[in-house]
Amino acid sequence: MIFVSLIIISCSSDNTTSPSDPEAYTKADGIKGGILFDKFWSSESGYDQTNVNIAKFNASADFFRCKQCHAWDLMGRNASYNGRGPKTNRPNVADVNLFTESKNSTPQALFDAIKTGDVTRRDISSDLSTYDPATNSTIGDQMPNYSQLLTDAQIWDLVKFLKVEALDVTQLYDAAYTGTYPTGKAAYTNVGKDGNAALGNTFYTSKCEVCHGTDGKQVPDLDGTAGMTAGKFTRSKPNEVQHKVKFGQLGSGMLATPITLNEMKNLYKALADTVKFPN
């Protein structure tokens, strides 16, 4: 799942479509791509639930999820995942800023990098049960052979997500990253930055309040963490919340929500209020 050495940089940083883009890219669905980035074999992504590898995906989920190696913010081990070290059930995090690489690469280059790349890929038959980050990490740390796992259309959806739909989290909050991977730390401040709290509250009322309540405490255990309210979750994990707001919380009733970067900034600014949205 590591993109190092895979991305071919182009001279253009345009992240929209152009007449020279492949037709499959212009027709791709970046929202579906964001879901695929989270967990490509989820029912929400439209993945074939009769696929013979579903059980293996579930048993070794973090070895197949793009977000594990590249993080919710797409910046890998150099940002929010600088403290997410490997375990026997999850591989190392990539040492690459995929957000920047994607914006500076052509759609075709990204497609080729995801599908085949230029380094050894992990075959679906590989045994991941013996993965050990200290003694046996080589195969587990390899990027899956997505040519075996995804259709071309799904890969183009991923490309569209990376080029168009992925949000620039540096516009949503400030962060200080200290230490070095895998024992680094992240501290988040200025959540919402220059967003408009009033507009954020309006968005929350129309899109979020029905499930999360007026104070964000109606669903009290977000992220499977006791007492994790909407406000606390946003303030403590703004790197993750932005993805789940826009692309949905898989396995729940929370579906993808159409939202722009400015609207997300406004929503974050509103949720930064510890009085209105307490822990």
C-alpha angles and dihedrals in degrees: 000000000000115000096197109134091004103092118085108209117224128200091245126077095185108134097193130079123277134187090261095056118108112266090235089060095050089052095044123114112234093188090058086046090058089053090049089051089056098045116340096196095054119122089238090064092055092244115163103265091199091062109132092229098059093099091052092048091053094046093052100024100154091054089063105033113097091212092063094064099031102032130225089281092048091234098107121202093346095073135014094356096051088111099040099101124184124271133183088272099044135043132230119286118250120259096223138092098235092181092062094038092052095049090051096047130079118249090246092052091052092048091051092046093053096042102042113347123179102272134070113289127210112251117227089241092063117122109238096174091088096052113136119171091213102045112009113028106120100094095035092053092053119102112256117255095255091183084074095045110036136047120236089252091055091049090051088051088055090050091051090051092051094045102038118007104041110101125230100240092193085074092055104052145349120254137189116205116195134179124016135283128307096022101034126124136224126210121189127206140161092036108195092018108202094354124135111252094196092056089044091054090051090052091047092050093051099040111020112024097077090068104022099039130231093294099036093248100104091094098043103178106052116168088021089284119130111245095009102146126183092261095046092045092052094047095045100037108023088148090067105032094064091061095047093047093051101036102025138248104279116229093025138079091263106108131187112293122210104238137152127221091256092049090051090049090052092048091050090049090054094046090050088073105102092192097055093034106029127184 
